[in-house]
């Protein structure tokens, strides 16, 4: 079912925060496995950090792959500790769902582009499948989530065919069947530049590092990196979460994906956060931040670990 959820709550003050300067302090509350290198490319080691339930699971665990934001040019794997996500992370771990958060190549003019970022995210998912037995994961129950640029990358990881984004040869043949995607304030199309009107990306020149060159010369790449182009009625369930006051990546881009989904009968639903800016910044969020976290967790649990 495709539906638009607008929650109206009476009160709450929630401000999206950032992880502490020393993530080790915040990581101390979690059961983690650090510095797992899933590939080396261009001399750069790309690693993941695993969050595992504190109680040993008798059955192989579902796992959510987290892709961080940062404008495709910055950010790091510790973004999962931001207030937009950490509450959901805790809820998933309590239900026996693991999480992997990763480092991927960032866009740099003349070097990596968002295409390379997608390849790295897909390789991370392939690594989880290949090494499922080692980490006690269920390779048939993998989901993806992320925010902002990471929201876009989560959609690309879950929707785009693996053959278009081939990566490390050692991971070939391990593409997972993604079970669900939770995408926070994403970009869903680089073709519909009109969707970015009034935002930080209104000037299409901002897309040059992402696409690898001037927008006018990179139309094929713009289409290749547009998640909405891969949406079908057989796509995995998608939850989009977006604030209606977002001026970085405007809500119009998420509404567009919802409209496309309704036309083709794809399984996409959307949570609109009233008075929410980018990263859910705002003083009177409706729903509240804890409610957003709970809503996202329930969506993921429903698709990765439903009650028997």
VOBA-1610 file (N, C-alpha, C; in pm, whole numbers, padded with zeros to 5 digits, always signed):
BEGIN
Unk+00084-00119+00000Unk+00000+00000+00000Unk+00087+00124+00000Unk+00059+00219-00086Unk+00127+00345-00088Unk+00046+00443-00008Unk+00104+00507+00088Unk+00027+00598+00170Unk+00115+00711+00219Unk+00052+00824+00247Unk+00122+00941+00298Unk+00082+00960+00442Unk+00180+00952+00531Unk+00152+00964+00674Unk+00193+01102+00722Unk+00100+01178+00776Unk+00131+01304+00840Unk+00084+01294+00983Unk+00175+01293+01077Unk+00141+01277+01217Unk+00126+01415+01279Unk+00020+01436+01352Unk-00002+01561+01422Unk+00004+01534+01571Unk+00102+01593+01637Unk+00120+01573+01780Unk+00106+01707+01850Unk+00070+01705+01977Unk+00043+01828+02049Unk+00169+01904+02087Unk+00274+01833+02127Unk+00392+01907+02170Unk+00516+01822+02162Unk+00628+01888+02145Unk+00760+01826+02155Unk+00862+01922+02099Unk+00979+01920+02157Unk+01089+02000+02106Unk+01203+01906+02077Unk+01239+01893+01949Unk+01342+01799+01909Unk+01438+01867+01815Unk+01565+01858+01843Unk+01666+01914+01756Unk+01762+01804+01715Unk+01778+01786+01585Unk+01868+01681+01537Unk+02010+01718+01573Unk+02080+01626+01638Unk+02215+01654+01684Unk+02318+01575+01606Unk+02441+01589+01647Unk+02551+01517+01585Unk+02621+01434+01689Unk+02690+01329+01647Unk+02761+01247+01743Unk+02872+01325+01810Unk+02912+01283+01928Unk+03019+01350+02001Unk+03147+01348+01919Unk+03236+01443+01950Unk+03361+01452+01875Unk+03443+01324+01890Unk+03428+01257+02004Unk+03494+01129+02024Unk+03389+01019+02024Unk+03366+00952+01908Unk+03260+00853+01901Unk+03282+00735+01994Unk+03405+00714+02038Unk+03432+00601+02126Unk+03345+00608+02251Unk+03320+00729+02299Unk+03238+00745+02419Unk+03096+00697+02394Unk+03039+00734+02279Unk+02903+00692+02247Unk+02898+00545+02208Unk+03004+00496+02149Unk+03007+00356+02109Unk+03013+00262+02229Unk+03054+00314+02343Unk+03075+00229+02461Unk+02948+00156+02504Unk+02831+00214+02475Unk+02707+00149+02517Unk+02668+00032+02428Unk+02736+00020+02313Unk+02697-00080+02214Unk+02795-00198+02209Unk+02744-00310+02160Unk+02827-00426+02131Unk+02870-00415+01985Unk+02997-00386+01961Unk+03042-00357+01825Unk+03158-00445+01782Unk+03173-00456+01651Unk+03292-00515+01590Unk+03346-00409+01495Unk+03469-00364+01518Unk+03522-00248+01447Unk+03620-00286+01336Unk+03636-00190+01245Unk+03744-00194+01145Unk+03745-00321+01060Unk+03627-00359+01011Unk+03618-00473+00921Unk+03633-00422+00778Unk+03744-00448+00715Unk+03768-00401+00578Unk+03691-00490+00481Unk+03599-00428+00406Unk+03521-00508+00311Unk+03574-00499+00168Unk+03660-00399+00142Unk+03726-00392+00012Unk+03838-00288+00020Unk+03933-00301-00070Unk+04037-00200-00088Unk+04034-00156-00233Unk+04023-00025-00255Unk+04012+00027-00390Unk+04094+00156-00401Unk+04170+00168-00508Unk+04255+00286-00529Unk+04343+00313-00408Unk+04391+00207-00345Unk+04477+00220-00230Unk+04408+00259-00101Unk+04275+00266-00106Unk+04198+00309+00010Unk+04123+00189+00070Unk+04141+00168+00199Unk+04070+00061+00268Unk+03932+00113+00311Unk+03829+00043+00267Unk+03692+00077+00305Unk+03646-00024+00409Unk+03603+00027+00522Unk+03569-00062+00632Unk+03427-00040+00681Unk+03381-00133+00760Unk+03249-00123+00822Unk+03260-00145+00972Unk+03162-00091+01041Unk+03148-00106+01185Unk+03018-00181+01209Unk+03025-00292+01281Unk+02906-00371+01309Unk+02852-00339+01448Unk+02721-00323+01456Unk+02650-00314+01583Unk+02572-00444+01599Unk+02595-00515+01707Unk+02532-00644+01729Unk+02445-00642+01854Unk+02336-00718+01855Unk+02255-00729+01977Unk+02341-00779+02092Unk+02313-00730+02212Unk+02393-00771+02327Unk+02367-00915+02367Unk+02247-00962+02341Unk+02216-01102+02371Unk+02244-01188+02248Unk+02312-01299+02270Unk+02342-01391+02161Unk+02213-01442+02098Unk+02205-01435+01967Unk+02086-01477+01895Unk+02099-01624+01854Unk+01996-01701+01880Unk+02001-01843+01846Unk+01992-01866+01695Unk+01922-01776+01627Unk+01907-01786+01483Unk+01990-01678+01413Unk+02030-01702+01288Unk+02102-01598+01214Unk+02024-01467+01213Unk+02097-01357+01229Unk+02034-01226+01247Unk+02005-01154+01116Unk+01892-01084+01109Unk+01875-00987+01001Unk+01976-00875+01022Unk+02007-00802+00916Unk+02103-00692+00929Unk+02062-00576+00841Unk+02075-00455+00895Unk+02050-00332+00820Unk+02183-00267+00786Unk+02202-00234+00660Unk+02322-00165+00613Unk+02294-00015+00612Unk+02373+00061+00689Unk+02354+00205+00700Unk+02453+00280+00611Unk+02400+00375+00530Unk+02483+00457+00441Unk+02474+00602+00487Unk+02586+00660+00527Unk+02585+00793+00588Unk+02564+00904+00486Unk+02525+01020+00535Unk+02510+01139+00453Unk+02635+01226+00457Unk+02622+01345+00396Unk+02735+01437+00390Unk+02752+01500+00253Unk+02642+01508+00178Unk+02648+01573+00048Unk+02726+01499-00057Unk+02743+01368-00038Unk+02823+01282-00127Unk+02972+01317-00121Unk+03007+01422-00048Unk+03146+01468-00043Unk+03206+01467+00097Unk+03128+01430+00197Unk+03177+01431+00334Unk+03101+01330+00418Unk+03114+01344+00550Unk+03045+01253+00641Unk+03128+01130+00671Unk+03079+01050+00764Unk+03148+00927+00801Unk+03050+00827+00859Unk+03099+00708+00883Unk+03014+00597+00926Unk+02952+00618+01064Unk+03006+00713+01143Unk+02952+00737+01276Unk+02823+00819+01274Unk+02780+00860+01156Unk+02656+00937+01145Unk+02535+00859+01196Unk+02547+00728+01205Unk+02437+00647+01258Unk+02411+00681+01405Unk+02505+00749+01470Unk+02488+00790+01609Unk+02417+00924+01621Unk+02385+00988+01509Unk+02309+01113+01514Unk+02168+01087+01566Unk+02108+01193+01617Unk+01977+01176+01681Unk+01868+01129+01586Unk+01883+01153+01457Unk+01783+01105+01362Unk+01778+00953+01357Unk+01890+00887+01390Unk+01902+00744+01367Unk+01926+00660+01492Unk+01995+00715+01593Unk+02043+00631+01702Unk+01931+00566+01781Unk+01817+00634+01794Unk+01704+00573+01864Unk+01652+00451+01791Unk+01645+00461+01659Unk+01603+00346+01578Unk+01706+00235+01587Unk+01833+00270+01585Unk+01940+00171+01599Unk+01921+00091+01728Unk+01896+00159+01838Unk+01878+00089+01966Unk+01758-00005+01960Unk+01649+00041+01900Unk+01528-00041+01893Unk+01552-00166+01808Unk+01626-00151+01700Unk+01655-00266+01614Unk+01741-00368+01687Unk+01842-00321+01757Unk+01929-00412+01831Unk+01852-00486+01939Unk+01759-00417+02003Unk+01677-00482+02106Unk+01593-00595+02048Unk+01559-00583+01920Unk+01479-00686+01853Unk+01565-00789+01781Unk+01695-00786+01802Unk+01781-00887+01743Unk+01821-00861+01600Unk+01815-00734+01557Unk+01856-00696+01422Unk+01989-00623+01429Unk+02089-00672+01358Unk+02222-00611+01358Unk+02225-00493+01260Unk+02329-00412+01272Unk+02347-00299+01181Unk+02494-00290+01140Unk+02517-00263+01013Unk+02652-00238+00962Unk+02655-00097+00905Unk+02748-00014+00950Unk+02763+00121+00896Unk+02901+00131+00831Unk+02907+00196+00717Unk+03026+00181+00631Unk+03093+00312+00590Unk+03218+00297+00552Unk+03293+00401+00483Unk+03285+00373+00334Unk+03259+00477+00255Unk+03258+00461+00110Unk+03334+00577+00047Unk+03370+00563-00080Unk+03442+00671-00148Unk+03353+00794-00163Unk+03411+00910-00136Unk+03340+01037-00145Unk+03370+01104-00279Unk+03274+01183-00324Unk+03288+01249-00454Unk+03398+01355-00450Unk+03488+01347-00546Unk+03596+01444-00562Unk+03615+01467-00712Unk+03618+01594-00753Unk+03634+01626-00895Unk+03760+01560-00949Unk+03745+01487-01057Unk+03858+01420-01119Unk+03893+01288-01055Unk+03823+01253-00947Unk+03850+01126-00880Unk+03720+01047-00870Unk+03673+01023-00750Unk+03551+00944-00732Unk+03426+01029-00756Unk+03317+00963-00794Unk+03186+01026-00809Unk+03085+00947-00728Unk+02960+00992-00731Unk+02856+00919-00660Unk+02837+00779-00718Unk+02874+00760-00843Unk+02870+00625-00901Unk+02958+00532-00820Unk+03078+00578-00787Unk+03170+00496-00707Unk+03115+00472-00567Unk+03046+00572-00513Unk+02983+00556-00382Unk+02880+00444-00385Unk+02800+00441-00492Unk+02699+00335-00505Unk+02767+00199-00516Unk+02871+00190-00596Unk+02945+00064-00610Unk+02994+00016-00474Unk+03048+00108-00394Unk+03100+00070-00263Unk+02988+00023-00170Unk+02875+00092-00173Unk+02762+00052-00089Unk+02712-00087-00130Unk+02705-00110-00260Unk+02662-00242-00307Unk+02765-00349-00270Unk+02893-00314-00276Unk+02995-00411-00236Unk+02985-00442-00087Unk+02950-00344-00007Unk+02931-00369+00136Unk+02818-00469+00158Unk+02709-00452+00083Unk+02597-00546+00093Unk+02639-00685+00046Unk+02717-00689-00060Unk+02768-00819-00109Unk+02858-00885-00005Unk+02939-00805+00062Unk+03027-00857+00167Unk+02945-00921+00279Unk+02834-00857+00314Unk+02748-00913+00420Unk+02693-01049+00380Unk+02657-01064+00254Unk+02607-01193+00205Unk+02719-01296+00205Unk+02833-01259+00151Unk+02945-01353+00141Unk+02991-01401+00278Unk+02985-01314+00377Unk+03036-01346+00510Unk+02925-01365+00614Unk+02806-01397+00565Unk+02691-01411+00655Unk+02715-01516+00763Unk+02769-01630+00725Unk+02791-01736+00823Unk+02892-01694+00930Unk+02995-01623+00890Unk+03098-01579+00983Unk+03041-01489+01092Unk+02950-01399+01053Unk+02896-01303+01149Unk+02757-01340+01201Unk+02712-01460+01167Unk+02583-01510+01215Unk+02468-01424+01161Unk+02480-01381+01034Unk+02376-01303+00968Unk+02290-01394+00880Unk+02168-01351+00857Unk+02079-01418+00763Unk+02090-01346+00629Unk+02151-01407+00528Unk+02171-01338+00400Unk+02042-01311+00324Unk+01933-01372+00369Unk+01803-01351+00305Unk+01725-01237+00370Unk+01781-01178+00476Unk+01709-01071+00546Unk+01804-00952+00567Unk+01828-00882+00460Unk+01914-00764+00462Unk+01833-00643+00415Unk+01844-00533+00488Unk+01780-00408+00450Unk+01883-00297+00443Unk+01840-00180+00395Unk+01930-00065+00382Unk+01861+00059+00437Unk+01940+00144+00504Unk+01885+00272+00550Unk+01994+00378+00548Unk+01952+00504+00544Unk+02049+00613+00543Unk+01978+00745+00522Unk+02051+00856+00547Unk+01990+00987+00538Unk+02065+01083+00448Unk+01990+01172+00381Unk+02044+01275+00294Unk+02115+01208+00175Unk+02243+01235+00153Unk+02314+01162+00047Unk+02306+01013+00074Unk+02310+00976+00203Unk+02296+00835+00239Unk+02156+00782+00214Unk+02057+00871+00217Unk+01922+00831+00180Unk+01916+00795+00033Unk+01981+00877-00048Unk+01991+00847-00191Unk+02066+00716-00213Unk+02177+00698-00142Unk+02258+00577-00160Unk+02185+00453-00110Unk+02103+00468-00007Unk+02025+00353+00040Unk+01926+00309-00067Unk+01864+00407-00134Unk+01770+00375-00241Unk+01842+00310-00359Unk+01957+00364-00394Unk+02033+00306-00505Unk+02079+00165-00472Unk+02123+00144-00349Unk+02170+00011-00308Unk+02058-00091-00315Unk+01938-00048-00275Unk+01826-00141-00269Unk+01749-00158-00398Unk+01754-00058-00487Unk+01669-00060-00607Unk+01745-00088-00737Unk+01865-00035-00751Unk+01937-00046-00879Unk+01993-00186-00901Unk+01987-00237-01022Unk+02043-00370-01051Unk+02193-00376-01023Unk+02236-00483-00961Unk+02376-00497-00927Unk+02468-00497-01048Unk+02418-00548-01161Unk+02503-00559-01281Unk+02546-00423-01334Unk+02470-00318-01301Unk+02505-00184-01346Unk+02614-00122-01259Unk+02639-00182-01144Unk+02734-00127-01048Unk+02826-00237-00998Unk+02893-00302-01091Unk+02986-00409-01055Unk+03104-00350-00978Unk+03152-00425-00879Unk+03260-00375-00796Unk+03376-00471-00783Unk+03413-00500-00659Unk+03526-00587-00630Unk+03500-00727-00686Unk+03591-00779-00769Unk+03571-00913-00828Unk+03551-01022-00724Unk+03611-01007-00606Unk+03597-01110-00504Unk+03457-01117-00446Unk+03375-01013-00473Unk+03239-01009-00420Unk+03135-01036-00528Unk+03182-01066-00648Unk+03090-01094-00759Unk+03005-01217-00728Unk+02877-01207-00759Unk+02786-01319-00738Unk+02720-01321-00601Unk+02742-01217-00522Unk+02686-01214-00387Unk+02584-01102-00368Unk+02523-01057-00476Unk+02422-00952-00462Unk+02305-01001-00379Unk+02265-00925-00277Unk+02154-00969-00192Unk+02019-00933-00252Unk+01917-00997-00203Unk+01780-00952-00228Unk+01742-00863-00111Unk+01741-00733-00134Unk+01713-00638-00027Unk+01566-00648+00012Unk+01541-00657+00143Unk+01405-00678+00193Unk+01330-00549+00222Unk+01403-00442+00254Unk+01335-00315+00281Unk+01437-00202+00277Unk+01386-00081+00256Unk+01470+00039+00250Unk+01402+00148+00332Unk+01477+00209+00424Unk+01429+00326+00498Unk+01519+00443+00458Unk+01462+00537+00384Unk+01540+00646+00326Unk+01496+00779+00385Unk+01589+00848+00450Unk+01559+00973+00518Unk+01601+01091+00432Unk+01509+01183+00410Unk+01530+01308+00335Unk+01630+01291+00219Unk+01595+01205+00121Unk+01687+01172+00012Unk+01670+01261-00111Unk+01760+01245-00205Unk+01739+01288-00344Unk+01695+01163-00419Unk+01589+01173-00496Unk+01538+01056-00568Unk+01556+01065-00719Unk+01587+01185-00769Unk+01605+01201-00914Unk+01702+01315-00941Unk+01798+01290-01028Unk+01886+01396-01077Unk+01844+01441-01217Unk+01739+01380-01269Unk+01683+01422-01398Unk+01589+01540-01377Unk+01503+01529-01276Unk+01405+01633-01246Unk+01470+01742-01159Unk+01553+01824-01221Unk+01622+01929-01145Unk+01524+02033-01092Unk+01404+02041-01151Unk+01304+02135-01102Unk+01261+02102-00959Unk+01281+01978-00918Unk+01243+01938-00782Unk+01329+02004-00677Unk+01445+02056-00716Unk+01539+02116-00622Unk+01523+02268-00612Unk+01420+02323-00673Unk+01400+02468-00672Unk+01390+02519-00528Unk+01463+02627-00500Unk+01460+02687-00368Unk+01544+02617-00264Unk+01626+02523-00308Unk+01706+02445-00213Unk+01856+02471-00234Unk+01936+02407-00152Unk+02082+02420-00162Unk+02134+02366-00294Unk+02056+02281-00361Unk+02098+02221-00487Unk+02021+02277-00606Unk+01965+02397-00591Unk+01890+02457-00702Unk+01980+02480-00823Unk+02104+02519-00799Unk+02201+02539-00908Unk+02255+02403-00950Unk+02226+02363-01072Unk+02267+02230-01118Unk+02419+02214-01121Unk+02493+02324-01111Unk+02639+02315-01106Unk+02684+02240-00980Unk+02598+02238-00878Unk+02631+02167-00754Unk+02639+02016-00778Unk+02583+01969-00888Unk+02583+01826-00916Unk+02713+01778-00982Unk+02799+01871-01024Unk+02919+01833-01099Unk+03008+01733-01026Unk+03041+01755-00898Unk+03124+01655-00829Unk+03054+01520-00814Unk+02922+01525-00803Unk+02844+01403-00784Unk+02842+01320-00912Unk+02824+01389-01024Unk+02809+01321-01153Unk+02941+01302-01227Unk+03043+01378-01187Unk+03172+01366-01253Unk+03194+01463-01366Unk+03116+01571-01369Unk+03131+01672-01473Unk+03009+01761-01479Unk+03009+01862-01567Unk+02897+01954-01579Unk+02766+01879-01603Unk+02661+01925-01538Unk+02532+01857-01546Unk+02487+01838-01691Unk+02506+01942-01772Unk+02460+01937-01911Unk+02529+01827-01991Unk+02648+01788-01948Unk+02725+01685-02018Unk+02710+01547-01956Unk+02637+01538-01847Unk+02629+01412-01773Unk+02485+01364-01755Unk+02404+01380-01859Unk+02264+01340-01850Unk+02248+01189-01831Unk+02332+01112-01898Unk+02324+00966-01883Unk+02358+00925-01740Unk+02461+00988-01683Unk+02498+00957-01545Unk+02389+01004-01448Unk+02328+01118-01477Unk+02220+01168-01393Unk+02106+01067-01386Unk+02074+01008-01500Unk+01968+00906-01502Unk+02013+00779-01431Unk+02137+00739-01455Unk+02189+00617-01393Unk+02187+00626-01240Unk+02205+00747-01187Unk+02211+00767-01042Unk+02080+00815-00982Unk+01971+00802-01056Unk+01839+00843-01008Unk+01759+00722-00960Unk+01742+00704-00830Unk+01674+00584-00777Unk+01535+00562-00834Unk+01462+00670-00859Unk+01325+00656-00905Unk+01318+00584-01038Unk+01426+00588-01116Unk+01428+00522-01246Unk+01424+00370-01233Unk+01455+00317-01116Unk+01460+00172-01096Unk+01338+00118-01021Unk+01248+00206-00985Unk+01132+00165-00906Unk+01035+00085-00991Unk+00994-00032-00942Unk+00896-00116-01010Unk+00799-00172-00907Unk+00697-00239-00954Unk+00600-00297-00862Unk+00660-00413-00783Unk+00774-00465-00826Unk+00840-00574-00754Unk+00957-00526-00668Unk+00975-00395-00659Unk+01082-00340-00575Unk+01055-00372-00428Unk+01159-00377-00345Unk+01138-00398-00202Unk+01060-00282-00141Unk+00992-00305-00030Unk+00918-00198+00037Unk+01010-00082+00074Unk+00962+00039+00051Unk+01040+00160+00078Unk+00963+00249+00174Unk+01031+00297+00276Unk+00979+00402+00363Unk+01065+00525+00344Unk+01002+00637+00308Unk+01072+00764+00296Unk+01027+00852+00412Unk+01123+00916+00478Unk+01095+01008+00588Unk+01153+01143+00551Unk+01069+01249+00555Unk+01116+01378+00505Unk+01044+01492+00576Unk+01119+01596+00613Unk+01060+01714+00674Unk+01006+01809+00570Unk+00893+01874+00601Unk+00832+01962+00501Unk+00897+02100+00494Unk+00997+02126+00580Unk+01072+02251+00575Unk+01217+02230+00533Unk+01244+02123+00466Unk+01381+02089+00425Unk+01424+02179+00309Unk+01529+02258+00329Unk+01579+02346+00223Unk+01712+02297+00166Unk+01758+02181+00209Unk+01880+02122+00154Unk+01843+02026+00041Unk+01765+01925+00075Unk+01705+01835-00024Unk+01555+01843-00001Unk+01484+01921-00082Unk+01343+01950-00055Unk+01253+01828-00062Unk+01143+01837+00011Unk+01049+01725+00019Unk+00990+01691-00117Unk+00995+01785-00211Unk+00940+01759-00345Unk+01004+01637-00410Unk+01132+01614-00382Unk+01199+01499-00444Unk+01144+01367-00390Unk+01105+01365-00262Unk+01044+01245-00206Unk+00900+01229-00252Unk+00829+01341-00260Unk+00691+01336-00308Unk+00685+01285-00451Unk+00786+01319-00528Unk+00792+01271-00667Unk+00803+01119-00671Unk+00887+01062-00586Unk+00899+00916-00583Unk+00767+00852-00541Unk+00699+00914-00446Unk+00571+00861-00401Unk+00469+00864-00515Unk+00469+00972-00592Unk+00377+00984-00706Unk+00405+00877-00811Unk+00532+00855-00840Unk+00569+00751-00936Unk+00526+00615-00885Unk+00547+00591-00756Unk+00510+00463-00696Unk+00361+00437-00708Unk+00281+00539-00686Unk+00136+00522-00695Unk+00092+00487-00837Unk+00162+00542-00935Unk+00127+00516-01075Unk+00160+00373-01117Unk+00267+00318-01062Unk+00311+00184-01105Unk+00284+00076-01001Unk+00216+00115-00893Unk+00180+00020-00787Unk+00304-00037-00717Unk+00402+00048-00692Unk+00520+00009-00614Unk+00492+00032-00466Unk+00561-00044-00382Unk+00537-00040-00238Unk+00622+00068-00172Unk+00573+00191-00175Unk+00642+00305-00115Unk+00546+00378-00023Unk+00591+00406+00098Unk+00514+00489+00189Unk+00601+00603+00239Unk+00536+00707+00289Unk+00611+00826+00325Unk+00562+00884+00456Unk+00656+00918+00542Unk+00627+00987+00667Unk+00670+01132+00651Unk+00575+01223+00656Unk+00605+01365+00648Unk+00620+01420+00789Unk+00732+01483+00815Unk+00758+01543+00945Unk+00726+01692+00937Unk+00616+01730+01000Unk+00570+01869+00995Unk+00668+01959+01069Unk+00703+02070+01005Unk+00798+02169+01059Unk+00940+02114+01069Unk+00968+02005+00999Unk+01101+01945+01003Unk+01190+01997+00892Unk+01309+02040+00929Unk+01410+02078+00832Unk+01495+01958+00795Unk+01607+01984+00730Unk+01697+01875+00695Unk+01754+01814+00822Unk+01768+01684+00823Unk+01810+01609+00943Unk+01710+01626+01057Unk+01586+01661+01022Unk+01479+01681+01119Unk+01512+01789+01220Unk+01579+01894+01174Unk+01602+02009+01260Unk+01473+02089+01270Unk+01442+02135+01390Unk+01321+02212+01411Unk+01279+02208+01556Unk+01196+02303+01595Unk+01157+02316+01736Unk+01026+02246+01770Unk+00942+02226+01673Unk+00810+02168+01701Unk+00779+02058+01601Unk+00862+01956+01599Unk+00843+01848+01504Unk+00716+01771+01533Unk+00645+01739+01429Unk+00524+01657+01438Unk+00529+01552+01328Unk+00554+01425+01359Unk+00566+01365+01492Unk+00696+01402+01562Unk+00706+01367+01688Unk+00826+01394+01765Unk+00939+01302+01720Unk+01059+01339+01758Unk+01173+01256+01718Unk+01162+01112+01770Unk+01126+01090+01896Unk+01108+00950+01940Unk+01003+00875+01859Unk+00897+00946+01818Unk+00794+00881+01738Unk+00845+00847+01598Unk+00927+00936+01543Unk+00989+00907+01413Unk+01077+00783+01423Unk+01157+00778+01528Unk+01247+00664+01547Unk+01169+00534+01563Unk+01060+00540+01638Unk+00977+00422+01658Unk+00911+00379+01528Unk+00863+00475+01452Unk+00795+00445+01326Unk+00890+00375+01229Unk+01012+00428+01218Unk+01111+00368+01128Unk+01147+00227+01174Unk+01166+00211+01305Unk+01202+00079+01358Unk+01092-00022+01331Unk+00967+00018+01350Unk+00855-00074+01328Unk+00847-00116+01182Unk+00874-00022+01091Unk+00874-00056+00948Unk+00981-00161+00919Unk+01102-00138+00969Unk+01212-00231+00944Unk+01184-00367+01006Unk+01139-00367+01131Unk+01110-00493+01200Unk+01001-00570+01127Unk+00902-00500+01078Unk+00792-00565+01007Unk+00841-00644+00886Unk+00945-00594+00822Unk+00994-00658+00700Unk+01113-00750+00721Unk+01187-00729+00829Unk+01305-00813+00854Unk+01284-00918+00963Unk+01199-00886+01060Unk+01182-00980+01170Unk+01041-00969+01227Unk+00941-01004+01147Unk+00802-00996+01195Unk+00776-01098+01304Unk+00676-01070+01385Unk+00636-01164+01489Unk+00587-01293+01424Unk+00622-01409+01483Unk+00578-01538+01426Unk+00426-01552+01434
//
